[in-house]
Amino acid sequence: MSEENTFELVERLKTGICQFTGKQYDCGRCSHEPEKEKPPCHIHMSMSIASYIENNAPMSEYRRLARAFTSPKCNVTGTMLRQYFQQLYALGVRTIPLGECDRFCYRLGCRNHHCEEL
């Protein structure tokens, strides 16, 4: 494969500013623990990419996960997904959000959101 895949999130994180520290994104070295919301609160789901990389997941796992992302608009392969995870991991990312989250740390995941009592 001669053409390098570029991924939007990878490129954004290379120059982005951490919302918790206010410094250039460097999640691999960030020791800042953002203040946690007191209950009642909710959290968003995230996915650990560290488990895929650190456990040296077989290509069959990447292909299985890629099938969930494949649609007529987007064709994702297991190889592309593995490259994406490896590039994110090299930047210090350990978790990625599943959906929108405005208090998401790429090392620790969702940092909770205050919600009204039911």
BAMARPA-623390 format. One record per residue: chain; y, z, x of N, C-alpha, C in turn. Coordinates in steps of 0.2 Angstrom, whole numbers, plus 5000, padded with zeros to 4 digits. Layout:
N
NODE  kette  n.north  n.up  n.east  ca.north  ca.up  ca.east  c.north  c.up  c.east
NODE      A        Y     Z       X         Y      Z        X        Y     Z       X
...
end
This chain:
118
NODE  kette  n.north  n.up  n.east  ca.north  ca.up  ca.east  c.north  c.up  c.east
NODE      A     4994  5000    5004      5000   5000     5000     5006  5000    5005
NODE      A     5010  4995    5005      5015   4994     5009     5022  4997    5006
NODE      A     5022  4997    5000      5028   4999     4996     5028  5006    4995
NODE      A     5033  5010    4997      5033   5017     4996     5035  5018    4989
NODE      A     5032  5023    4985      5034   5025     4979     5040  5030    4979
NODE      A     5045  5029    4975      5050   5034     4975     5050  5037    4968
NODE      A     5051  5043    4968      5051   5047     4962     5057  5051    4961
NODE      A     5060  5050    4955      5067   5053     4953     5067  5060    4955
NODE      A     5063  5064    4953      5063   5071     4954     5063  5073    4961
NODE      A     5059  5069    4965      5059   5070     4972     5066  5069    4975
NODE      A     5069  5063    4974      5075   5061     4976     5081  5066    4974
NODE      A     5081  5068    4968      5086   5073     4966     5085  5080    4969
NODE      A     5079  5082    4971      5079   5088     4974     5081  5088    4981
NODE      A     5080  5082    4984      5082   5082     4991     5090  5083    4992
NODE      A     5094  5082    4987      5101   5083     4988     5104  5088    4982
NODE      A     5099  5091    4978      5102   5095     4973     5104  5102    4975
NODE      A     5107  5105    4970      5110   5112     4971     5106  5117    4967
NODE      A     5103  5122    4970      5099   5127     4966     5104  5131    4961
NODE      A     5101  5131    4955      5106   5134     4950     5106  5142    4951
NODE      A     5101  5145    4955      5101   5152     4955     5105  5154    4962
NODE      A     5104  5150    4967      5108   5152     4973     5114  5149    4974
NODE      A     5115  5143    4971      5121   5139     4972     5122  5135    4978
NODE      A     5116  5135    4982      5116   5132     4988     5111  5126    4988
NODE      A     5111  5121    4993      5107   5115     4993     5100  5117    4992
NODE      A     5097  5114    4987      5090   5115     4985     5085  5116    4991
NODE      A     5082  5122    4992      5077   5123     4997     5072  5128    4995
NODE      A     5068  5126    4990      5064   5131     4987     5059  5134    4991
NODE      A     5057  5131    4996      5052   5133     5001     5054  5140    5005
NODE      A     5061  5140    5005      5064   5146     5009     5068  5151    5005
NODE      A     5068  5149    4998      5073   5154     4994     5069  5160    4992
NODE      A     5072  5166    4994      5069   5172     4992     5073  5175    4986
NODE      A     5078  5172    4983      5082   5174     4978     5078  5175    4971
NODE      A     5078  5181    4969      5074   5183     4962     5080  5183    4957
NODE      A     5080  5178    4952      5085   5178     4947     5084  5184    4942
NODE      A     5089  5186    4939      5088   5192     4935     5084  5190    4929
NODE      A     5079  5194    4927      5075   5192     4921     5078  5195    4915
NODE      A     5077  5191    4909      5080   5193     4903     5075  5199    4900
NODE      A     5078  5203    4897      5075   5209     4894     5072  5206    4887
NODE      A     5066  5209    4885      5063   5206     4878     5068  5208    4872
NODE      A     5068  5204    4867      5064   5198     4866     5066  5192    4870
NODE      A     5061  5189    4872      5063   5182     4876     5057  5178    4876
NODE      A     5058  5172    4877      5052   5167     4878     5052  5163    4884
NODE      A     5047  5160    4886      5046   5156     4892     5044  5149    4891
NODE      A     5045  5145    4895      5043   5138     4894     5036  5137    4899
NODE      A     5032  5132    4897      5026   5131     4900     5028  5127    4907
NODE      A     5024  5128    4912      5024   5124     4918     5017  5123    4921
NODE      A     5017  5119    4926      5011   5117     4929     5011  5118    4936
NODE      A     5006  5121    4939      5006   5122     4946     5003  5116    4950
NODE      A     5007  5114    4954      5005   5108     4958     5002  5111    4965
NODE      A     5004  5117    4966      5001   5120     4972     4993  5121    4972
NODE      A     4991  5122    4966      4983   5122     4965     4980  5116    4967
NODE      A     4983  5110    4965      4980   5104     4967     4981  5102    4974
NODE      A     4986  5104    4977      4987   5102     4984     4983  5107    4989
NODE      A     4984  5114    4988      4981   5119     4992     4973  5119    4991
NODE      A     4970  5117    4985      4963   5117     4984     4960  5110    4986
NODE      A     4965  5105    4988      4962   5099     4990     4958  5095    4984
NODE      A     4962  5095    4978      4958   5092     4972     4956  5085    4974
NODE      A     4950  5084    4971      4947   5077     4972     4951  5072    4968
NODE      A     4951  5066    4970      4955   5060     4966     4953  5060    4959
NODE      A     4947  5062    4957      4945   5062     4950     4949  5066    4946
NODE      A     4952  5072    4948      4956   5076     4945     4963  5073    4944
NODE      A     4965  5070    4949      4972   5066     4948     4971  5061    4943
NODE      A     4966  5057    4943      4965   5052     4938     4965  5054    4931
NODE      A     4961  5060    4930      4961   5063     4924     4967  5065    4921
NODE      A     4971  5068    4926      4978   5070     4924     4983  5064    4922
NODE      A     4982  5059    4926      4986   5053     4926     4985  5050    4919
NODE      A     4979  5050    4916      4978   5047     4909     4982  5050    4904
NODE      A     4984  5057    4905      4988   5060     4900     4995  5057    4900
NODE      A     4997  5055    4906      5004   5052     4907     5005  5044    4905
NODE      A     4999  5041    4905      4999   5034     4904     5001  5032    4897
NODE      A     5005  5027    4896      5007   5025     4890     5009  5017    4891
NODE      A     5011  5014    4885      5013   5007     4886     5019  5006    4890
NODE      A     5024  5011    4890      5030   5011     4894     5029  5013    4901
NODE      A     5024  5017    4903      5023   5020     4909     5015  5020    4911
NODE      A     5014  5017    4917      5007   5016     4919     5006  5021    4925
NODE      A     5003  5026    4925      5003   5031     4930     4995  5031    4933
NODE      A     4995  5030    4939      4988   5031     4942     4987  5037    4946
NODE      A     4981  5039    4947      4979   5045     4951     4982  5045    4958
NODE      A     4982  5039    4961      4985   5039     4968     4993  5040    4968
NODE      A     4996  5037    4963      5003   5039     4962     5005  5046    4961
NODE      A     5001  5049    4956      5001   5056     4955     5000  5061    4961
NODE      A     4995  5059    4965      4994   5063     4971     5000  5062    4976
NODE      A     5003  5056    4977      5008   5055     4981     5014  5059    4979
NODE      A     5015  5059    4972      5021   5063     4969     5020  5070    4970
NODE      A     5014  5073    4969      5013   5080     4970     5014  5082    4978
NODE      A     5012  5078    4982      5012   5079     4989     5020  5079    4992
NODE      A     5024  5074    4989      5031   5074     4991     5034  5080    4988
NODE      A     5033  5082    4982      5036   5088     4979     5034  5094    4983
NODE      A     5028  5095    4985      5025   5101     4989     5029  5101    4995
NODE      A     5030  5096    4999      5033   5096     5005     5040  5098    5004
NODE      A     5043  5098    4999      5050   5100     4997     5050  5107    4995
NODE      A     5044  5110    4995      5044   5118     4993     5043  5119    4986
NODE      A     5042  5114    4982      5040   5114     4975     5033  5117    4974
NODE      A     5032  5122    4969      5025   5124     4968     5024  5124    4961
NODE      A     5029  5123    4956      5027   5122     4949     5032  5117    4946
NODE      A     5030  5113    4941      5035   5108     4938     5035  5110    4931
NODE      A     5041  5109    4927      5041   5111     4920     5037  5106    4916
NODE      A     5035  5108    4910      5032   5104     4905     5037  5104    4899
NODE      A     5042  5100    4899      5047   5099     4894     5054  5102    4898
NODE      A     5059  5102    4894      5066   5104     4896     5066  5112    4897
NODE      A     5069  5114    4902      5070   5121     4904     5077  5121    4908
NODE      A     5082  5125    4905      5088   5126     4909     5088  5132    4914
NODE      A     5083  5136    4914      5082   5141     4919     5075  5141    4923
NODE      A     5074  5135    4926      5068   5134     4929     5069  5134    4936
NODE      A     5064  5138    4940      5064   5138     4947     5058  5134    4949
NODE      A     5058  5130    4954      5053   5126     4956     5048  5129    4960
NODE      A     5049  5135    4962      5045   5140     4965     5041  5145    4961
NODE      A     5045  5148    4956      5043   5153     4952     5041  5151    4945
NODE      A     5044  5145    4942      5043   5143     4935     5049  5145    4931
NODE      A     5048  5145    4925      5053   5147     4920     5055  5155    4921
NODE      A     5061  5156    4921      5064   5163     4922     5066  5166    4915
NODE      A     5063  5164    4910      5063   5168     4903     5070  5166    4900
NODE      A     5070  5166    4893      5076   5164     4889     5076  5170    4884
NODE      A     5082  5172    4883      5083   5177     4878     5083  5174    4871
NODE      A     5080  5177    4866      5080   5175     4860     5081  5180    4855
NODE      A     5083  5178    4849      5084   5183     4843     5078  5186    4841
NODE      A     5078  5192    4839      5072   5196     4836     5071  5192    4829
NODE      A     5064  5192    4828      5063   5189     4821     5062  5194    4816
end
